[in-house]
């Protein structure tokens, strides 16, 4: 993966609105799951803070792609997990759990699951943000992977108890 391509996507994300932001977040979502080295470029280019901002956009596809990109960043990069916590991403993801269903909630739960992996500060941030109660609320879901991701997040968060 060409780092200039990744940097270009991050630059587009930083300046874009609406459908452009949605598509840039979606492309970064794919880069981070397919190219772990590209994920590090995404993190170091400052995309995490912009993706966290999109969680509050109120537009389903933007928030979904942002949460999915954060989910993939958190599975691929310790620096990414740190950046999500540092930029207030945990609160944004928990807020998304509270207000969204379907793909948005599934991706938010997946990001919370991944931020808790081997990162005690991530687990603590999820607990402090009230994430456990909202993850428990997804356990009865029959949509997509909402319940599965919630179980994973709860399991990973409980490693510190």
WOTA-V247509 format. One record per pair of residues at least 6 apart in sequence whose C-alpha atoms are under 7 Angstrom apart, sorted by the first residue. I is the first residue (numbers start at 1). J is the second residue. D is the distance in whole Angstrom. If there is no record, write none. Layout:
I_J_D + I_J_D
//
This chain:
1_35_7 + 1_38_6 + 3_38_7 + 3_41_7 + 6_38_7 + 6_41_7 + 6_42_7 + 7_42_7 + 7_45_7 + 9_24_6 + 10_42_7 + 10_45_7 + 10_47_6 + 12_24_7 + 13_21_5 + 13_24_5 + 13_25_7 + 14_50_6 + 21_62_7 + 22_61_6 + 22_62_4 + 22_65_6 + 25_65_5 + 25_66_6 + 25_69_7 + 26_65_5 + 28_69_6 + 29_65_7 + 29_68_6 + 29_69_4 + 29_72_6 + 31_38_6 + 31_39_7 + 32_38_6 + 32_39_4 + 32_69_7 + 32_72_6 + 32_73_6 + 33_72_5 + 36_76_6 + 39_73_6 + 39_76_7 + 40_77_7 + 43_80_6 + 48_83_6 + 48_84_6 + 49_87_6 + 51_66_5 + 52_66_7 + 52_89_5 + 52_92_7 + 54_62_6 + 54_63_6 + 54_66_6 + 55_63_4 + 55_66_6 + 55_67_7 + 55_92_6 + 55_93_7 + 55_96_7 + 56_63_7 + 56_92_7 + 57_63_6 + 60_104_7 + 63_104_7 + 64_103_6 + 64_104_4 + 64_107_7 + 67_104_7 + 67_107_5 + 67_108_5 + 67_111_7 + 68_107_5 + 68_111_7 + 70_111_6 + 71_107_7 + 71_110_6 + 71_111_4 + 71_114_6 + 73_80_6 + 74_80_5 + 74_81_5 + 74_111_7 + 74_114_5 + 74_115_5 + 75_114_5 + 81_115_5 + 84_90_7 + 85_122_6 + 85_125_7 + 90_125_7 + 90_126_6 + 90_129_7 + 91_129_6 + 93_108_5 + 94_129_7 + 94_131_5 + 96_105_6 + 96_108_7 + 97_105_5 + 97_108_6 + 97_134_6 + 98_134_7 + 102_143_6 + 105_146_6 + 106_145_6 + 106_146_4 + 106_149_7 + 109_135_7 + 109_146_7 + 109_149_5 + 109_150_5 + 109_153_7 + 110_149_5 + 110_153_7 + 112_153_6 + 113_149_7 + 113_152_5 + 113_153_3 + 113_156_6 + 115_122_5 + 116_122_5 + 116_123_5 + 116_156_5 + 116_157_6 + 117_156_6 + 120_160_7 + 123_157_5 + 132_154_7 + 135_150_5 + 135_154_7 + 136_150_7 + 138_146_6 + 138_147_5 + 138_150_6 + 139_147_5 + 139_150_6 + 139_151_7 + 140_147_7 + 141_147_6
//
